[in-house]
Amino acid sequence: MNTFVELLQQPFIENAFMVGTLIAIVSAIIGYFVVLRAQAFAAHALSHVGFAGATLAAVFGVSGLLGMSGFTVAAALGMGALGKRIRGRDVEIGMVLSFALGLGVLFLRLYSNSASETVSVLFGSILSVTPADIIYTMILGIGTFIVLAAVFRPLLFSSIDPEVAEARGVPIKLLSIVFMFLLAITVAEAIQVVGVLLVFALIVAPAAAAQHLTRKPLSAIAIAVALGIAFTWGGLLLAVLTNWPVSFYIATLAAFTYFAAIRIGHCIRPHARITYEHPGREV
């Protein structure tokens, strides 16, 4: 037990908990809107775009997080320009995904240490984050919170009923671009924890499970945040105890919780759909 406690006090473990907690919170909040807006496939595609960005960053010897952010933001802005039409663009998004994978393979071929870099990008490397990564993640996380707080109510309105929101003058296209920008940043951060292949575990799973448990937006977001933190902390603790990958435990906890939430939701969730009311009233 003393050895375990001492291990938890190691700087790299403390850094992992710090970064993981922040990323879990941001991912859960953004993930709520991803599920609500039916854009899970877009989030998946952005994760593969991040793979290309990370491998290109490795070629030039710069931060992988910086490379992922740059590539995902560029792709997200293009997707966001589609506005509400993005829901019917699975083929186009799939083409972006496959092209990004092709670029990633090319960049890996140009990078001499491709094996270790591939494992880190594909499956996450939260236990090896650097102080620079921590600072960068905190800046991106705080910036995401600020922007999301500024657009929260119109974004919620347009996510629930885009036709009515557009009729009332809500800038649907601008909000779509802003949201995809925030999603791109979140995906780039989440890749550090669970990697390209398991991004769903932090961005989609907590929010999807929460929406099976409640139809109230603020309650669903709070539950998603709690689940995201629980998955991350649980994954880190189990990884320390067993020396198995953190991303494996996070993905496993997320999957079991999601299917459990489906069963629980059938019993307790109300049948009323989510509705939006004018500012000053409950959402």
Backbone hydrogen bonds, N-H to C=O, Kabsch-Sander energy under -0.5 kcal/mol:
donor,donor_aa,acceptor,acceptor_aa,energy
5,V,1,M,-2.5
6,E,2,N,-2.6
7,L,3,T,-2.1
8,L,4,F,-2.0
9,Q,5,V,-1.0
10,Q,7,L,-1.5
13,I,10,Q,-0.7
14,E,10,Q,-2.3
15,N,11,P,-2.7
16,A,12,F,-1.6
17,F,13,I,-2.3
18,M,14,E,-2.3
19,V,15,N,-2.8
20,G,16,A,-2.8
21,T,17,F,-2.3
22,L,18,M,-1.8
23,I,19,V,-2.6
24,A,20,G,-2.4
25,I,21,T,-2.1
26,V,22,L,-2.3
27,S,23,I,-2.8
28,A,24,A,-2.1
29,I,25,I,-2.0
30,I,26,V,-2.6
31,G,27,S,-2.5
32,Y,28,A,-1.5
33,F,29,I,-1.0
34,V,30,I,-1.9
35,V,31,G,-2.5
36,L,32,Y,-2.2
37,R,33,F,-2.5
38,A,35,V,-1.1
39,Q,34,V,-2.7
43,A,39,Q,-1.9
44,H,40,A,-2.1
45,A,41,F,-2.4
46,L,42,A,-2.4
47,S,43,A,-1.6
48,H,44,H,-1.2
49,V,45,A,-1.8
50,G,46,L,-2.4
51,F,47,S,-1.2
52,A,48,H,-1.5
53,G,49,V,-2.0
54,A,50,G,-2.7
55,T,51,F,-2.1
56,L,52,A,-2.1
57,A,53,G,-2.1
58,A,54,A,-1.8
59,V,55,T,-1.6
60,F,56,L,-1.5
61,G,57,A,-0.7
61,G,58,A,-0.5
62,V,57,A,-2.4
67,G,63,S,-1.9
68,M,64,G,-2.8
69,S,65,L,-2.4
70,G,66,L,-2.2
71,F,67,G,-2.1
72,T,68,M,-2.7
73,V,69,S,-2.3
74,A,70,G,-1.8
75,A,71,F,-2.2
76,A,72,T,-2.7
77,L,73,V,-2.4
78,G,74,A,-1.3
79,M,75,A,-2.1
80,G,76,A,-3.2
81,A,77,L,-1.4
82,L,79,M,-1.6
83,G,80,G,-1.9
85,R,82,L,-1.7
86,I,83,G,-1.4
87,R,84,K,-1.2
88,G,85,R,-1.5
89,R,86,I,-1.6
93,I,89,R,-2.5
94,G,90,D,-2.4
95,M,91,V,-1.9
96,V,92,E,-1.9
97,L,93,I,-2.4
98,S,94,G,-2.5
99,F,95,M,-2.4
100,A,96,V,-2.4
101,L,97,L,-2.1
102,G,98,S,-2.1
103,L,99,F,-2.2
104,G,100,A,-2.4
105,V,101,L,-2.3
106,L,102,G,-2.1
107,F,103,L,-2.8
108,L,104,G,-2.2
109,R,105,V,-1.9
110,L,106,L,-1.3
111,Y,107,F,-0.8
111,Y,108,L,-0.6
112,S,110,L,-0.5
114,S,111,Y,-0.8
117,E,113,N,-1.6
118,T,114,S,-2.7
119,V,115,A,-1.9
120,S,116,S,-2.0
121,V,117,E,-2.4
122,L,118,T,-2.9
123,F,119,V,-2.3
124,G,120,S,-1.5
125,S,192,Q,-2.7
128,S,125,S,-1.8
129,V,126,I,-1.1
134,I,130,T,-2.0
135,I,131,P,-2.2
136,Y,132,A,-2.4
137,T,133,D,-2.7
138,M,134,I,-2.4
139,I,135,I,-2.3
140,L,136,Y,-2.4
141,G,137,T,-2.7
142,I,138,M,-2.6
143,G,139,I,-2.4
144,T,140,L,-2.3
145,F,141,G,-2.2
146,I,142,I,-2.2
147,V,143,G,-2.3
148,L,144,T,-2.7
149,A,145,F,-2.5
150,A,146,I,-1.6
151,V,147,V,-1.5
152,F,148,L,-0.8
155,L,151,V,-2.5
156,L,152,F,-2.7
157,F,153,R,-2.6
158,S,154,P,-2.7
159,S,155,L,-1.8
160,I,156,L,-2.0
161,D,157,F,-2.5
165,A,161,D,-2.4
166,E,162,P,-2.5
167,A,163,E,-2.0
168,R,164,V,-1.5
169,G,166,E,-1.5
170,V,165,A,-2.6
172,I,170,V,-2.0
175,L,171,P,-2.4
176,S,172,I,-2.3
177,I,173,K,-2.1
178,V,174,L,-2.5
179,F,175,L,-2.9
180,M,176,S,-2.5
181,F,177,I,-2.0
182,L,178,V,-2.2
183,L,179,F,-2.7
184,A,180,M,-2.3
185,I,181,F,-1.9
186,T,182,L,-2.3
187,V,183,L,-2.8
188,A,184,A,-2.2
189,E,185,I,-1.9
190,A,186,T,-2.9
191,I,187,V,-2.0
192,Q,188,A,-0.6
192,Q,189,E,-1.1
193,V,189,E,-0.6
193,V,190,A,-1.0
194,V,190,A,-2.4
195,G,190,A,-0.6
195,G,191,I,-1.3
196,V,121,V,-2.4
197,L,122,L,-1.7
198,L,195,G,-0.7
199,V,196,V,-0.9
201,A,198,L,-1.5
202,L,199,V,-1.4
203,I,199,V,-2.3
204,V,200,F,-1.3
205,A,200,F,-2.9
208,A,204,V,-3.0
209,A,205,A,-2.6
210,A,206,P,-2.3
211,Q,207,A,-2.1
212,H,208,A,-0.6
212,H,209,A,-0.9
213,L,209,A,-0.7
213,L,210,A,-1.0
214,T,210,A,-1.7
220,A,216,K,-2.9
221,I,217,P,-2.4
222,A,218,L,-2.2
223,I,219,S,-2.4
224,A,220,A,-2.5
225,V,221,I,-2.5
226,A,222,A,-2.2
227,L,223,I,-2.6
228,G,224,A,-2.7
229,I,225,V,-2.4
230,A,226,A,-2.2
231,F,227,L,-2.9
232,T,228,G,-2.1
233,W,229,I,-3.0
234,G,230,A,-2.7
235,G,231,F,-2.5
236,L,232,T,-2.3
237,L,233,W,-2.7
238,L,234,G,-2.5
239,A,235,G,-2.0
240,V,236,L,-2.1
241,L,237,L,-2.0
242,T,238,L,-2.3
243,N,239,A,-2.5
249,Y,245,P,-1.4
250,I,246,V,-2.4
251,A,247,S,-2.5
252,T,248,F,-2.2
253,L,249,Y,-2.8
254,A,250,I,-2.4
255,A,251,A,-2.4
256,F,252,T,-2.4
257,T,253,L,-2.1
258,Y,254,A,-2.3
259,F,255,A,-2.1
260,A,256,F,-2.0
261,A,257,T,-2.5
262,I,258,Y,-1.7
263,R,259,F,-1.5
264,I,260,A,-2.5
265,G,261,A,-3.0
266,H,262,I,-1.5
267,C,263,R,-0.6
267,C,264,I,-1.2
268,I,264,I,-1.8
269,R,265,G,-2.0
281,R,278,H,-1.6
